Amino acid sequence: MGRDRRVSWARERGAAPPWERWSAGRAGRVPWRSSLVVAVIQQVGGHFAALNQPDRAPLDTFARLLLLIGPAFLLLRHRYPRTAVFGTCATTALYLGGGYAYGPVFLSVVVACFAAVVAGHRVAAWGAVGTLWAGHLLIAHWLYRWLPPTGDGPGAWNEEWAPAAWAVAVVAGSELARVRRESWARERAERAAAERRRGDEERLRIARELHDVLAHSISVINVQAGVGLALLDDHPEQARTALTTIKAASKEALGEVRQVLDTLRAPGAAPRSPAPGLDRLDELTEQAAGAGLRVEIETEGARTELPPGADLAAFRIVQEALTNVVRHSGSRVARVRLRYVPDALELRVDDDGPATADSLTSGGNGLVGMRERAAALGGTVEAGPRPDGGFRVQVRLPRTTGRRETR
């Protein structure tokens, strides 16, 4: 139970299994420590196996050398896994042909087969282990006449299931490790892709916020600066009013930009001030009035509280729509209609036009940002010229959405 909990904890944080982290960290190195351990086990285990099997040939110098050659091939298993698996299987076949005692000599084969299968050389591993098993059958039932120990008889066919089962177990265990490794790799790739998507969504959200804040405020500042320059000589008091509006708009823009940038410095931190919503439409109307645009607001239905994401999106869409009227329309009047229906909020922003000359050639991200905001909440945006002239932006934002809202 505790191990499953630790594995689940590791998966949630993108960690690889311990054996995989171990092999991945040493992929470019010579695995001499583990090979040395295998060599010691084969030497010591082979010695005791020979003592317990007096009917087999005693361990001589050649046998000791074979027990070292197998682990020596394991040194190549990371860089040349096929060479390692065929080398260990050939060495083990020579050991069996010498009539020496059965024992941990097969450990080299297990390690090499595991490394080859996990590295993707499955056919090589199967072929090497299958060749070793076929060599064992040849030695046990035919070549024993000419091989030590002297007087050895043929092996019993009814006992051949054990070597076959051993070979199948080695290959199956290696395949299980390969499948597990690929599964973890897929999970890590999916987590990495999800993190990239979240990062892209966050960057897009910040880009939308900066665009909406700056486009609106700079549009107000630009209009008021033009008014101030025109009135500076003849009507300085009215120019002072324009400068006051510029100061207020720039201060508000700086505050909102600072709040957006704070989310970059400390992701996930609580904002210093609440995100704007439809309760600040009066402020938006005053700012638009400062830019020479009169905004008429009409509300239909009982006004109810919206989810935070929908409230912010509605405010930003109205803000961007009014900014577009100031920048691209000759109309000095805009009408905003809020219609509350049981399952959604319907917004409509109209102006009577006509379009200014620069709006015919200028391009921007305002309408794209509106559609992205609405789509993130499962809503829709329709924008385009009206049949009787002017321009209309029509939005539908559901009150409840299956998608994650973004603040």
C-alpha positions in Angstrom: 0.0 0.0 0.0 2.8 2.4 0.9 4.8 1.6 -2.2 1.7 2.2 -4.4 1.3 5.6 -2.7 5.0 6.5 -3.4 4.7 5.4 -7.0 1.5 7.5 -7.4 3.3 10.5 -5.8 6.2 10.1 -8.2 3.9 9.8 -11.2 2.1 13.0 -10.3 5.4 14.9 -10.2 6.7 13.5 -13.5 9.4 11.3 -11.8 10.6 8.2 -13.6 10.9 4.8 -11.9 14.1 4.4 -9.8 15.5 1.7 -12.1 14.8 3.9 -15.2 16.4 6.9 -13.6 19.4 4.8 -12.7 19.8 3.4 -16.2 19.1 6.8 -17.9 21.8 8.5 -15.7 24.4 5.9 -16.8 23.4 5.5 -20.4 26.7 7.1 -21.6 28.9 5.4 -18.9 30.4 1.9 -18.6 28.4 0.0 -16.0 31.5 -1.5 -14.3 30.0 -1.6 -10.8 27.0 -3.8 -11.6 29.2 -5.9 -13.9 31.7 -6.4 -11.1 28.9 -7.5 -8.8 27.7 -10.0 -11.4 31.2 -11.4 -11.8 31.6 -11.8 -8.0 28.3 -13.6 -7.7 29.1 -15.9 -10.6 32.6 -16.8 -9.3 31.4 -17.4 -5.7 28.1 -19.0 -6.7 29.8 -21.2 -9.3 32.3 -22.4 -6.7 29.6 -23.6 -4.3 27.5 -25.0 -7.2 30.5 -27.2 -8.2 30.8 -28.5 -4.6 27.2 -29.5 -4.6 27.3 -31.1 -8.1 30.2 -33.7 -7.9 28.9 -35.4 -11.1 29.8 -32.3 -13.2 33.2 -31.3 -14.3 35.2 -29.4 -11.7 35.8 -25.7 -12.1 39.2 -25.2 -13.8 41.0 -22.1 -15.2 38.9 -22.1 -18.3 35.7 -22.2 -16.3 36.8 -19.4 -14.1 37.7 -17.4 -17.3 34.2 -18.0 -18.8 32.6 -16.8 -15.5 34.5 -13.6 -16.0 34.0 -13.2 -19.7 30.2 -13.1 -19.3 30.2 -10.1 -16.9 32.9 -8.5 -19.2 30.3 -8.4 -22.0 27.9 -6.7 -19.7 30.2 -3.6 -19.8 28.9 -3.1 -23.3 25.2 -3.5 -22.6 24.4 0.2 -22.6 26.2 1.1 -25.8 26.1 -2.2 -27.7 23.2 -4.2 -26.2 23.1 -6.7 -29.1 26.8 -7.5 -28.7 26.4 -7.9 -25.0 23.4 -10.3 -25.2 24.9 -12.5 -27.9 28.3 -12.5 -26.2 26.9 -13.6 -22.8 24.8 -16.3 -24.4 27.8 -17.6 -26.4 29.9 -17.6 -23.2 27.2 -19.5 -21.3 26.9 -22.0 -24.1 30.7 -22.7 -23.9 30.3 -23.1 -20.1 27.5 -25.6 -20.6 29.6 -27.4 -23.2 32.4 -27.8 -20.7 30.2 -29.8 -18.5 30.6 -27.5 -15.6 28.1 -27.2 -12.7 24.8 -25.4 -13.3 24.7 -22.2 -11.3 24.6 -18.4 -11.4 26.4 -18.4 -14.8 23.0 -17.5 -16.3 22.9 -14.2 -14.4 24.9 -12.5 -17.1 22.3 -13.7 -19.7 19.5 -12.3 -17.6 21.1 -8.9 -17.3 22.1 -8.7 -20.9 18.7 -9.8 -22.2 17.0 -7.2 -20.0 19.2 -4.4 -21.3 18.7 -5.4 -24.9 14.9 -5.7 -24.7 14.6 -2.4 -22.8 16.8 -0.7 -25.4 14.5 -1.9 -28.1 16.6 -4.8 -29.5 13.9 -7.4 -28.9 14.6 -9.7 -31.8 18.3 -9.8 -30.9 17.5 -10.7 -27.3 14.9 -13.4 -28.3 17.4 -14.8 -30.9 20.3 -15.0 -28.4 18.2 -16.6 -25.7 16.6 -19.0 -28.2 20.0 -19.9 -29.6 21.3 -20.6 -26.0 18.4 -22.9 -25.3 18.9 -24.7 -28.6 22.5 -25.1 -27.8 21.6 -26.6 -24.4 19.4 -29.2 -26.2 22.2 -30.0 -28.6 24.7 -30.5 -25.8 22.3 -32.5 -23.5 21.0 -34.9 -26.2 23.7 -35.2 -28.8 27.0 -33.6 -28.2 27.3 -35.0 -24.7 29.1 -38.0 -26.1 32.2 -36.0 -27.0 32.0 -33.4 -24.2 33.0 -33.6 -20.5 32.4 -34.9 -18.0 33.4 -38.4 -19.0 30.6 -40.9 -18.8 27.9 -38.3 -18.9 24.6 -39.6 -20.4 21.8 -37.8 -22.3 19.5 -35.5 -20.5 15.9 -36.5 -19.8 13.4 -34.9 -22.2 10.7 -34.7 -19.5 13.1 -32.3 -17.6 13.5 -29.9 -20.5 10.5 -27.9 -19.5 12.6 -26.2 -16.8 15.2 -24.6 -19.1 12.4 -23.7 -21.5 10.4 -22.0 -18.7 13.5 -20.2 -17.6 14.1 -18.8 -21.1 10.5 -17.7 -21.4 10.6 -16.1 -18.0 13.7 -14.1 -18.8 12.2 -12.8 -22.1 8.8 -12.2 -20.5 10.3 -10.3 -17.6 12.4 -8.2 -20.0 9.3 -7.5 -22.1 7.4 -6.4 -19.0 10.1 -4.0 -18.1 10.1 -2.6 -21.6 6.4 -2.1 -21.7 6.5 -0.4 -18.2 9.3 1.9 -19.4 7.4 2.9 -22.6 4.3 3.5 -20.5 6.2 5.8 -18.1 7.8 7.6 -21.2 4.3 8.2 -22.7 3.0 9.5 -19.4 5.9 11.9 -19.0 5.5 13.1 -22.6 1.7 13.7 -22.0 2.5 15.6 -18.8 5.1 17.7 -20.6 2.7 18.4 -23.4 0.0 19.4 -20.9 2.4 21.7 -19.1 3.3 23.3 -22.5 -0.4 23.7 -23.2 -0.9 25.3 -19.8 2.0 27.6 -20.4 0.7 28.6 -23.9 -2.7 29.3 -22.4 -1.2 31.4 -19.7 0.9 33.4 -22.1 -2.2 33.9 -24.3 -4.2 35.0 -21.4 -1.6 37.5 -20.3 -1.2 38.8 -23.9 -5.0 39.3 -24.1 -5.0 41.2 -20.8 -2.1 43.4 -21.8 -3.7 44.1 -25.2 -7.1 45.0 -23.7 -5.6 47.2 -21.0 -3.1 49.0 -23.2 -5.3 49.4 -26.3 -8.1 50.9 -24.3 -6.0 53.2 -22.1 -3.7 54.3 -24.9 -6.7 55.1 -27.1 -8.1 57.3 -24.4 -4.7 59.0 -23.9 -4.3 59.5 -27.6 -7.7 61.2 -28.1 -7.2 63.3 -25.0 -3.7 64.3 -26.0 -5.1 65.5 -29.4 -7.8 67.5 -27.6 -5.2 69.0 -25.2 -2.9 70.0 -28.0 -5.8 71.6 -29.9 -7.0 73.6 -26.9 -3.7 74.4 -25.2 -3.3 77.9 -26.7 -6.8 79.1 -26.8 -8.5 77.2 -24.0 -5.9 76.2 -21.4 -8.5 75.2 -18.8 -10.1 72.7 -21.1 -6.6 71.4 -22.0 -6.0 70.9 -18.3 -9.1 68.7 -18.2 -7.8 66.6 -21.0 -4.4 66.2 -19.2 -6.2 65.2 -16.0 -8.0 62.5 -18.0 -4.7 61.3 -19.5 -3.2 61.1 -16.0 -6.1 59.1 -14.6 -6.1 56.7 -17.6 -2.3 56.2 -17.5 -2.4 55.5 -13.8 -5.1 52.9 -14.1 -3.3 51.3 -17.0 -0.1 51.1 -15.1 -1.9 49.5 -12.1 -3.5 46.8 -14.3 -0.2 46.2 -16.2 1.6 45.8 -12.9 -1.0 43.3 -11.7 -0.6 41.2 -14.9 3.2 41.3 -14.7 3.0 40.2 -11.0 1.4 37.0 -12.2 4.5 36.4 -14.3 6.9 36.9 -11.4 4.8 34.8 -9.0 2.6 32.3 -10.9 -0.4 31.2 -8.7 -0.1 34.1 -6.3 -3.3 35.9 -5.3 -3.8 39.2 -7.2 -3.3 42.4 -5.2 -6.7 43.7 -6.4 -9.8 42.0 -7.7 -10.1 41.5 -11.4 -12.5 43.9 -13.1 -16.1 42.9 -13.9 -19.3 44.3 -15.1 -19.7 46.2 -11.8 -17.1 48.6 -13.2 -19.0 49.5 -16.4 -19.6 53.0 -15.0 -15.8 53.6 -14.9 -15.6 52.3 -18.4 -18.4 54.7 -19.5 -16.6 57.7 -17.9 -13.3 56.8 -19.6 -15.1 56.5 -23.0 -16.8 59.9 -22.3 -13.3 61.3 -21.8 -12.4 60.1 -25.2 -15.5 61.8 -26.7 -17.7 58.7 -26.8 -21.1 58.6 -25.2 -22.1 55.1 -24.0 -25.7 54.1 -23.4 -26.2 51.0 -21.3 -29.4 49.0 -21.3 -30.0 46.0 -19.1 -32.7 43.3 -19.7 -33.6 40.6 -17.2 -32.8 40.3 -13.6 -29.1 41.0 -13.0 -27.4 38.1 -11.3 -23.8 37.4 -10.3 -21.6 35.8 -13.0 -18.7 33.3 -12.4 -15.5 35.3 -12.0 -14.1 34.2 -15.4 -17.3 35.1 -17.3 -17.5 38.5 -15.4 -13.9 39.4 -16.4 -14.5 38.2 -20.0 -17.7 40.3 -20.3 -15.9 43.4 -19.0 -12.9 43.0 -21.3 -15.1 42.4 -24.3 -17.1 45.5 -23.7 -13.9 47.4 -23.1 -12.4 46.2 -26.4 -15.6 46.9 -28.3 -15.7 50.5 -27.0 -12.0 50.9 -27.8 -12.7 49.8 -31.3 -15.5 52.4 -31.6 -13.2 55.1 -30.4 -10.4 54.1 -32.8 -12.2 52.9 -35.9 -15.7 54.5 -36.0 -16.9 58.0 -36.8 -19.8 57.5 -34.4 -19.7 59.3 -31.1 -22.4 57.2 -29.5 -22.2 53.5 -28.6 -25.0 51.4 -27.2 -24.3 48.4 -24.8 -27.1 46.0 -24.1 -26.8 43.4 -21.3 -29.4 40.7 -21.5 -29.6 38.1 -18.6 -31.2 34.8 -19.5 -31.4 31.8 -17.3 -28.3 30.0 -18.6 -26.2 32.8 -20.2 -25.4 36.5 -20.5 -25.9 38.0 -23.9 -24.0 41.2 -24.8 -24.4 43.5 -27.7 -22.4 46.6 -28.5 -23.5 48.8 -31.4 -22.3 51.9 -33.1 -23.8 53.8 -36.0 -20.5 54.3 -37.9 -19.3 55.2 -40.4 -15.9 53.5 -40.3 -12.9 55.8 -40.3 -10.3 55.7 -43.1 -7.6 54.1 -41.1 -9.9 51.3 -39.9 -10.2 50.0 -43.5 -6.5 49.1 -43.6 -5.5 48.6 -39.9 -5.4 45.2 -38.4 -5.3 44.1 -34.8 -5.9 41.4 -32.3 -9.0 42.8 -30.6 -11.7 40.7 -32.3 -9.4 37.6 -32.1 -9.0 38.2 -28.4 -12.7 38.6 -27.9 -13.3 35.2 -29.6 -10.6 33.5 -27.6 -12.0 34.8 -24.3 -15.5 33.7 -25.2 -14.3 30.3 -26.5 -12.3 29.6 -23.3 -15.7 29.7 -21.5 -17.7 27.9 -24.1 -19.2 31.1 -25.4 -19.4 32.7 -28.9 -18.7 36.1 -30.4 -20.2 37.4 -33.7 -18.8 40.7 -35.0 -19.3 42.5 -38.3 -21.0 45.5 -40.1 -24.7 46.0 -39.6 -27.0 46.0 -42.6 -28.1 49.6 -41.9 -24.5 50.8 -41.3 -22.3 50.9 -38.3 -20.8 47.9 -36.5 -22.1 45.3 -34.0 -20.4 42.9 -31.6 -22.7 40.2 -30.2 -21.6 37.9 -27.5 -23.1 34.9 -25.6 -21.3 33.8 -22.4 -22.8 30.8 -20.5 -23.1 31.1 -16.8 -21.9 27.6 -16.1 -19.2 26.0 -18.2 -17.4 22.7 -18.3 -14.2 24.4 -19.1 -11.7 25.8 -16.5 -12.2 29.5 -16.0 -9.1 31.7 -16.2 -8.6 34.8 -14.0 
